[in-house]
Amino acid sequence: DHGEILDETYPGYRTRTHNGNPSFQPVLEIPLIVSPARFADTKALVRSQDIGDLIREAAGIEPSPPAGALAPDEQFTSEMGYLTYRKGRFKSVFHRERMRNWSLFDLETDPGERINRIESERETSVQHLVRVAELVEGFQASPRGEAELSDEDRARLQALGYLDDAPTPGSP
């Protein structure tokens, strides 16, 4: 899952707890202990989507083909209110409703994520904005039409209290 903000504060953000707020580093940095060691670079990002391949490797099974559009050095987190993107030393935090309202942090020079570098790192800022827009577009679910429930599925859902007691198709 993720870590938790424990009363840390960040300029311009209300962050008493995580609860859909931006994924600042305390939320993303969760210890992962693997024995025997399987990572050559212990400082490299390990993302949720990497865990499946780690387990496959430990079991002697071939890794699965890459899923999604993320490169190995990218991290993308979608929360209720914010989108967080990281590539290399730079990390962007975007307000979900106002994409042009965002912060860019240099995690090497500012690990506490206090100084917004949008103005001093314009090229990186624009690259992050374009990339996040691509990821959001690529990860959107396709619109689905209404699916017809079978009589059996409808009966199961009614028994669980998910549907009203209206007659099911084909029933008297």
N, C-alpha and C positions, 0 to 999 in steps of 0.2 A: 504494500500500500504506500504510505508516505509518512514522513515525520510530522512534526507539529511545531508551530510557532509558540514559544513559551514566553510571551510578554515582550518579545523583541519588537522594536518599532522601526518603521521605514518612512522617511520623509515623503509626504504626499499620499500615503496609504493608511487606511484603518486596518490594523493587523493584530488585534488582541488575541485572536485565535486564527487558525487557517480558514476553515469554513468558506471555501470558494474564493478566498483572496488570492493574490498572486502567489505563485510557487517560488518564494524566496529560498535561498540555499538551505536553511534549516529544515524546510519541508522536503527537499530533494535529496539531502545527504543522509542516507540510511545505511548503517553498517551492513555489509554482506560478508559473511564468513563462509568460506568454502574450503573443505578439507577433503583430499589434498588440494593444494593450491592449483588453480586452473588458469590464472591470468598472468601473462608475462608482464603487463604494465598495470600495477596496482593503483595507479592514479587515473586510469582511463575511465570514462563514463560507462557505467553498466546500467542499462535501461530495462524497464519491465519487459519489453519485447525480446531482450537478450537472454532472459532466464530460461526460456524453453530450450534454446540451443545449448545452454550450459548443462542442463539436465540430460539432453540427448548425448552430448559429448561424454559426460560422466558414465552414461550407460553404454557407450560404444556405438551409438546410432548416428548416422549421417545427419548433419544439421539440415533443417528445412530451408527451402528457397526463401529469400528475403520477402517479408510481408510489408506492404505499405510503401510509402514514398520516401522514408527517411534514410539518409546516408548514415553510416556507422558513427560519424562524428557529430551528428545532430541530435538534439533532444527537443521534443515538443510536448507540452502539457496543456491540456484543455480543461479548465475549471469552470465553475458556474459563472463567475464574473470576469475571468481573465484568461488570456492565452499567454503561455510562456514559451519562448524559443531560445535555444542556446546552440551556438556553433563556435567551437574553439573557446577563446577567452571571453567572448562577448555574449551577453544574454539580454534579451528584450522581454519586456512585460507589456502586454497590450490589453486595454480595457475591451472586453468583448463587444460592447455596444458602440464604442467610440474608438475605432481602430487607429485613428490619427492621434489619440491621446495615449502616448506610451513612453516608456523609459528604456534606456539602453545603458547597461552596466558593463564595465571592464572588470571581470572577476580577478584578474591578476593584480591590478593596481588598486582595486576597491572591492575586496572580498566581502565587505559588509553591505554592499549594494546601497550606497548612500548618495553617490554622485551620478546624476543623469548625464550621459555623454552624447546625447543626440546631436547637439550642435558641434562638438569638437570631433565627432566621428561620423560626419554626414554620409559618407559612402557606405559604411557598415550599417548605419541606420536604415538607409534606403534598401540595401540588400536584405536586411531582416524583414522589413515591411513587405517587400515583394515576395519573399520566401514564405512568410506566414500566410499571406493571401493565397498563394499556390497550395499550401498544405490544407488550409480550411476548405478550399474548393475541392481538393482531391479526396478529403476524408468525409465529405458530406454524403449522407445516405441518399440513395436514389429514391425518388418518390414512389410510393407503392399504392396501388389501387386497393380497393376493399377486397378482402379475401372472403370467400364463402366458407362458413363453418360446416363441417359435416355434422350429421345428426348426433353422432357419437361424441364429437368434441363439444357441441353445444350442451349436451346432457351433462358432460363432465364439468363444464364451466358453471352450469346452473347448480349442480350439486355442491360446488365450492362457494356459491353465493356471488359469483361474478356477473351473472346475467339475471335479469328479472324473470319472473315466472311466465312470460309470454309464451304461447305455444311455439314449438319448434316446427320448422318446415317438415311436412310429411307426417306430423302427429295429429291426432284427432282434436 
